[in-house]
Structures are given as C-alpha cells and as structure tokens.
Amino acid sequence: MKAIGPPTFVARLTASLVASILVVAFSGVTACAREPEHRPVDRMVNLGFEDVVNEDSSHLVDLAERLDTVNATAVSISVGRTDWTAFPWSGHAEARSYEVSSTKRDFVGESISALGVAKNGTQRDVILTIDVLLDRALSEDPSLAGRNIAGEPSKSFASVSSLRHGKAGARLASLAAAVAKKYRPTAVNLTELMFDDFTFGSEDFDDFKATTGEDDWPRNHEGGIDQSDARINTWRSEAMADIVRRVGAAVEPYSVRLEMDVRSPRDSPSADRADSGHDYDLLLKQLYRLHVWEYVGLNAERSPQTKDLAEALTRRAGDRMSLSIGLWSDGGTISAERFGTALQEAVRGGATSVSVTPASLMDAGHWEVLRNAWSR
C-alpha cells in the first residue's frame, strides 16, 4: 500500500470533516423542517350567548366546520345567567330567556350535540360558562345589588354579601349544579365574577368587619374610603374564595371541574388582581383552572406584554393558568393581524392552554389566522 504523505492526509481529513459537518447540518435542517411548530395543547373557542341562542339552523353547522378547521380541542358554551338562561332550567321558568320561553328550545343541549365531537370522532372538552352578572333579578329584588361609595346601586353586579351568604350565591350554585347534572360537561366556568366599585353597601360593610376584625373602612387622609387599601383587597379575595368554594361543591358530585375567568394584572406579569377579588393562588386552591383575560385591544399601555404574561402564568401553575385572548377593542374588534400576533406571543411565552373569545366577533380573516396558528 502506498504511504500517504502529510499534505495529502490533511487534505483528505479536512474534506472528510467538511462533508460530515454538511451531512449533520443538512439532517438538522431537514428534521427542523419536518418538526411541527409548537401550539397550545388545549385550544378553546368561546361562544357567547349570542352564538348559542341563535335561531338560524345553519349557524351551528358553520361553527362546527370552523372548529374542525382550526383543530379546536375544546369549546366554551354560554348557558346564560341565573336570571336569563339559554336552556329550560327545570323549576325556574322565571329565569328562562325570552328566546327559550318563546321557542321551548334547549339551545345549550343543541350546541353540545353539534360541537362536542369533532368530525374525525375526537371528543372535545365542553366548558359550560355562567355569566354571573344580573339584570332582571336586580329589578325584582334591589336588595341583591352592590352599592358604590355614594350608595348608588349597581345595575349589573350583586353585592359581596349576597353572593357570599345570600340569594345571589345560592342561585349561582344551584345553576352550576343544574348544568353539571343535566349535561355532564368537562367543566363549569364562571365569568364576570369580580368585585370593583359596588362593594360598599351596608351589608358588605358588615361582611368586611366580620372578615377583617376592623370597625371601619380604611380611610385616606381626606377621610374618604381608601379603596386601594390592602385590607379591602384581602376581604374581597377571601369572600371570592368562599363563593367559588360553594360553587365547586355544587358541581363536584357530578365529577365536573370548576373553572373561572379572571382579570389580568395591571402592571407586573407576575401579579394578580386581588383588588377585584382575584387572588390567583387563593382561587387555585378552590378550582381547577383560571382563564386570564388577555384583551390586547383594551389593555392599557402599561399592561404586561402577552409573551411576558404567558411566561409568568406558566411559571405560576402550568396548564392550570389559561390565556384567554379577546377580540374586543375600543374601535370594535382587533384586526386579524393583531390577533395573530397575540396568538404567536402566547406560544412564545410557553402557554399550553389558550382560548379565543368571542366567536361572534371573528370574521374570515380571524378564522384563517387561527387555523394557521392551531392546525400545524
């Protein structure tokens, strides 16, 4: 065999190394090209009351096709409010919406039948959402209404005390139990359950004192109620935990989870909204999952960026923290482009559970963006 001299050996060795590097590099590019891009494991589309109570027979057919196209793994279906339901609530004819009373239809059941199973036979998670706001119940019984500092009653919010100890809370738990028993969904979800300006009526004052041991509201230097005081936040959060615990106990016998919508942090992505009663960690002790509102079209300039919020939520509790991307904006609806950016940022932040809301605001462009984000 002819000996190989140093120059020849080095040249062949160099060529061999270059070839090996190119093979590895090409293989890596090929593997990356074939590997599907990351997407949330749980992908939910939220249907508002306007989507559920729709007498157009083609509406649910169209929605079913949309959900298949975007590969949604879950659907949230509004069941209405305790005083305005989307189904015939047995024993509570007075609570049925006009549409239910006039047609005798079970719009919730119809929606579950149409959307609960994908075209390929895959079972979707079905989340039944209760809107906790009130309307005619407050007209019929004004004592249920929360009051602001000036003593003015709310037209939509029940008081802390009526939800924690009274009729409003009892009816909420009763409705949750009714839908859990009747439909056996994956979960019951609560939305619009929050405290803000209307927590200062006389009965709420009594509840504040009983909870905190204080004998007066916290006061500012001018003598007015200091709404930013931490003691008010703690009281609201403890009351909220009691309310949620009661609803959770109502659905637990039917092996149904409890979930809840909550406000997103004002400034720091690692914070919560205890000022609204939304102490995330305290609530997670009472229920399975929180859906954090990420309404990019309504956020203030100081609000956390979507990616940062997703990262913070995932660090806090993994997939028990879900990001709810809303389509509302001050001008009506966010653009498909901005919607797509929010979806991408949620994924970049590591969100494993994402929902979009509401379906009624989505046009063809939004659905196409969602298909591209979720069907890869």
C-alpha positions in Angstrom: 0.0 0.0 0.0 1.3 3.4 -0.9 2.1 5.6 2.0 0.0 8.8 2.4 2.1 11.9 3.0 1.2 14.6 5.4 -0.2 17.1 2.9 -2.4 14.5 1.3 -3.6 13.2 4.6 -4.5 16.6 5.9 -6.4 17.5 2.7 -8.4 14.2 2.8 -9.1 14.6 6.5 -10.3 18.2 6.0 -12.6 17.1 3.2 -14.0 14.3 5.3 -14.7 16.7 8.2 -16.4 19.2 6.0 -18.5 16.5 4.4 -19.5 15.2 7.8 -20.5 18.7 9.0 -22.6 19.3 5.9 -24.4 16.0 6.4 -25.2 16.8 10.0 -26.2 20.3 9.2 -28.5 19.1 6.3 -30.0 16.5 8.5 -30.7 19.1 11.2 -32.4 21.4 8.7 -34.5 18.5 7.4 -35.5 17.5 10.9 -36.4 21.0 11.8 -38.4 21.4 8.6 -40.4 18.3 9.3 -41.0 19.1 13.0 -44.4 20.8 13.5 -44.3 24.2 15.2 -45.4 24.4 18.8 -49.0 25.1 19.5 -51.0 25.1 22.8 -52.1 21.6 23.9 -55.5 23.0 24.9 -57.1 25.1 22.3 -60.6 26.5 23.0 -63.1 28.7 21.2 -65.6 30.6 23.4 -69.2 31.0 22.3 -71.1 33.9 23.8 -74.9 33.9 24.5 -75.4 35.5 21.0 -73.7 32.4 19.4 -75.6 29.9 21.4 -79.1 31.4 21.3 -79.2 31.7 17.5 -82.3 30.5 15.7 -80.5 30.2 12.3 -80.3 26.5 11.7 -77.1 26.8 9.7 -75.3 28.7 12.4 -74.2 25.6 14.5 -73.3 23.7 11.3 -71.0 26.6 10.3 -69.4 26.8 13.7 -68.8 23.0 13.8 -66.9 23.3 10.5 -64.9 26.2 11.8 -63.9 24.3 15.0 -62.8 21.4 12.8 -60.8 23.6 10.6 -58.9 25.3 13.4 -58.4 22.0 15.3 -60.0 23.2 18.5 -59.8 20.8 21.3 -62.4 22.5 23.4 -65.5 24.7 23.2 -66.9 27.0 25.8 -70.7 27.4 25.6 -72.6 30.1 27.4 -75.6 28.9 29.4 -76.6 32.4 30.3 -77.2 34.0 33.7 -79.1 32.9 36.8 -81.9 35.2 35.6 -81.6 34.7 31.8 -80.8 31.1 30.8 -80.1 29.6 27.4 -81.9 26.4 28.3 -85.2 25.5 30.1 -83.9 25.4 33.7 -86.3 23.0 35.5 -88.2 24.6 38.3 -87.1 28.1 37.3 -89.3 29.1 34.5 -88.9 32.8 35.6 -85.2 32.6 34.7 -85.6 31.5 31.1 -84.6 33.9 28.4 -87.1 35.2 26.0 -85.7 33.0 23.3 -86.1 29.9 25.4 -89.6 30.8 26.6 -90.9 31.6 23.2 -89.3 28.5 21.4 -89.1 26.0 24.2 -85.7 25.0 22.8 -82.7 23.8 24.7 -80.0 25.9 23.0 -77.3 24.6 25.3 -78.1 21.0 24.5 -78.2 21.7 20.8 -74.8 23.4 20.9 -73.2 20.5 22.8 -74.7 18.0 20.3 -73.4 20.0 17.3 -69.9 21.0 18.7 -68.9 18.4 21.3 -67.4 15.9 18.9 -65.1 16.8 16.0 -65.7 15.4 12.5 -63.0 12.8 13.0 -64.7 11.5 16.1 -62.5 13.1 18.6 -64.3 14.2 21.8 -63.9 17.9 22.6 -63.8 19.3 26.1 -67.1 21.1 26.7 -67.0 24.0 29.1 -70.3 25.5 30.1 -70.0 29.1 31.1 -72.2 31.0 33.5 -72.3 34.8 33.3 -72.5 36.0 36.9 -73.9 39.4 36.1 -77.5 40.1 36.8 -80.3 42.1 35.2 -84.0 41.5 35.9 -83.1 39.8 39.2 -81.9 43.2 40.5 -85.1 44.8 39.3 -87.2 42.3 41.1 -85.1 42.3 44.3 -83.0 45.5 44.6 -81.5 44.3 47.9 -79.2 42.0 45.9 -77.4 44.8 44.2 -74.0 46.0 45.2 -73.6 49.7 46.0 -70.8 52.1 45.4 -69.3 54.6 47.9 -72.0 57.1 47.1 -74.7 54.4 48.0 -75.8 54.0 44.4 -76.9 50.5 43.4 -75.3 48.6 40.5 -77.5 47.7 37.5 -75.4 44.5 36.9 -73.3 43.5 40.0 -74.6 41.6 43.0 -73.2 42.6 46.4 -70.4 40.7 48.0 -72.7 39.7 50.9 -75.5 38.4 48.6 -73.0 36.3 46.7 -71.1 35.1 49.7 -74.1 34.4 52.1 -77.3 35.2 50.3 -79.7 34.6 47.4 -77.3 35.5 44.6 -74.8 33.0 45.7 -77.4 30.3 46.3 -78.8 30.7 42.8 -75.4 30.7 41.3 -74.5 27.4 43.0 -77.9 26.0 42.0 -77.5 26.8 38.3 -74.0 25.4 38.3 -75.3 22.1 39.8 -78.2 22.0 37.3 -76.0 22.3 34.2 -73.4 19.9 35.7 -76.1 17.3 36.3 -78.0 17.8 33.1 -75.1 18.0 30.6 -72.1 16.4 32.4 -69.6 18.8 30.8 -65.9 18.7 31.3 -66.2 21.8 33.4 -68.4 24.7 34.5 -66.8 28.1 34.1 -67.7 31.4 35.9 -67.3 34.7 34.1 -67.8 38.3 35.2 -67.4 37.2 38.8 -65.4 40.1 40.2 -65.6 42.9 42.7 -64.9 46.6 41.8 -66.8 49.7 42.7 -70.0 48.2 44.1 -68.9 46.6 47.3 -69.7 49.4 49.8 -73.3 48.8 50.8 -74.3 48.4 54.5 -74.4 44.6 54.3 -71.0 44.5 52.6 -69.7 46.8 55.3 -70.8 44.3 57.9 -69.2 41.5 56.0 -65.9 43.5 55.8 -65.9 44.0 59.5 -66.7 40.3 60.2 -63.9 39.2 57.9 -61.1 41.6 58.9 -62.0 42.5 62.5 -61.9 46.2 61.6 -64.6 48.5 62.9 -64.4 50.9 59.9 -63.4 51.1 56.3 -59.8 52.1 55.7 -59.6 55.9 55.3 -57.4 58.2 53.3 -56.0 61.5 54.5 -59.2 63.3 53.5 -61.4 60.9 55.5 -62.9 59.1 52.5 -62.8 55.3 52.0 -59.4 54.2 50.7 -60.3 51.7 48.0 -56.7 50.8 47.4 -56.1 49.6 50.9 -54.7 46.1 51.1 -57.4 45.1 53.7 -60.1 45.7 51.2 -58.3 43.5 48.6 -57.9 40.8 51.2 -61.5 40.9 52.2 -62.7 40.7 48.6 -60.3 37.8 47.8 -61.4 35.8 50.9 -65.1 36.4 50.0 -64.4 35.3 46.4 -62.7 32.1 47.6 -65.8 31.3 49.7 -68.2 31.9 46.8 -66.1 29.8 44.4 -65.8 27.0 47.0 -69.6 26.9 47.3 -70.0 26.5 43.5 -67.3 23.9 43.4 -69.0 21.9 46.0 -72.2 22.1 43.9 -70.6 20.6 40.8 -68.3 18.1 42.4 -70.9 15.3 42.9 -71.1 15.1 39.1 -67.4 14.8 38.5 -67.4 18.2 36.8 -64.5 20.6 37.2 -64.9 24.3 38.1 -63.0 27.0 36.2 -63.2 30.8 36.3 -62.4 33.9 34.2 -60.2 36.4 35.9 -58.8 39.8 35.2 -55.2 40.1 34.0 -52.5 42.0 36.1 -52.3 45.8 35.7 -48.6 46.2 35.6 -46.3 43.2 36.6 -47.0 40.0 34.7 -46.3 38.1 38.0 -49.0 39.9 39.9 -52.7 39.2 40.1 -55.9 41.2 40.7 -56.7 40.9 44.3 -58.4 44.3 44.1 -61.1 42.5 42.1 -61.1 39.5 44.4 -58.9 37.7 42.0 -56.0 36.3 44.2 -54.8 33.7 41.7 -53.1 31.4 44.2 -56.1 31.5 46.6 -58.5 30.7 43.8 -56.4 27.8 42.5 -57.0 26.1 45.9 -60.7 26.1 45.1 -60.9 25.2 41.4 -59.1 23.6 38.5 -58.2 26.4 36.1 -58.2 30.1 35.7 -58.8 31.8 32.3 -56.8 35.1 32.4 -58.3 37.8 30.2 -55.7 39.0 27.7 -57.8 41.5 25.8 -55.0 43.1 23.8 -57.3 45.7 22.2 -58.4 47.0 25.5 -55.2 46.8 27.5 -53.5 49.9 28.9 -50.1 50.9 27.7 -48.6 49.7 31.0 -50.2 46.3 30.8 -47.8 43.3 30.6 -46.9 42.1 27.1 -48.6 38.8 26.0 -45.4 36.8 26.0 -44.4 38.1 29.4 -47.8 37.3 30.8 -47.8 33.8 29.4 -44.4 33.1 30.9 -45.5 34.3 34.3 -48.7 32.4 34.3 -47.0 29.2 33.2 -44.4 29.5 35.9 -47.2 30.0 38.5 -49.3 27.0 37.7 -48.6 25.5 34.3 -51.7 24.5 32.3 -54.0 25.4 35.2 -53.5 29.0 34.0 -55.1 29.6 30.6 -54.7 32.7 28.5 -58.0 34.0 27.1 -57.3 36.2 24.0 -60.2 38.6 23.5 -61.1 40.2 20.2 -62.7 43.4 21.6 -61.1 46.8 21.0 -62.0 50.4 21.7 -62.9 50.6 18.0 -64.9 47.3 18.0 -62.7 44.4 17.0 -58.9 43.9 16.8 -57.5 43.2 13.3 -56.7 39.7 12.2 -53.0 40.7 12.1 -53.1 41.8 15.8 -55.0 38.7 16.7 -52.3 36.6 15.0 -49.5 38.4 16.9 -51.2 37.7 20.2 -51.5 34.0 19.4 -47.8 33.9 18.4 -46.7 35.7 21.6 -48.8 33.3 23.8 -46.9 30.4 22.3 -43.6 32.1 22.6 -44.4 32.6 26.3 -45.0 28.9 26.7 -48.8 29.0 27.2 -50.1 25.4 27.0 -53.8 26.4 27.3 -55.2 29.2 25.1 -58.8 30.3 24.3 -60.1 32.9 22.0 -63.3 34.9 22.6 -65.9 35.5 21.4 -66.6 33.6 18.2 -69.2 36.1 17.2 -66.5 38.7 16.5 -64.4 36.5 14.3 -64.6 37.1 10.6 -63.0 35.0 7.8 -59.6 36.7 8.4 -59.6 35.8 12.1 -60.6 32.2 11.5 -57.8 31.8 8.9 -55.2 33.2 11.3 -56.4 30.8 14.0 -56.3 27.9 11.5 -52.7 28.8 10.7 -51.8 29.0 14.4 -53.5 25.9 15.6 -53.6 23.4 12.7 -49.9 22.8 12.2 
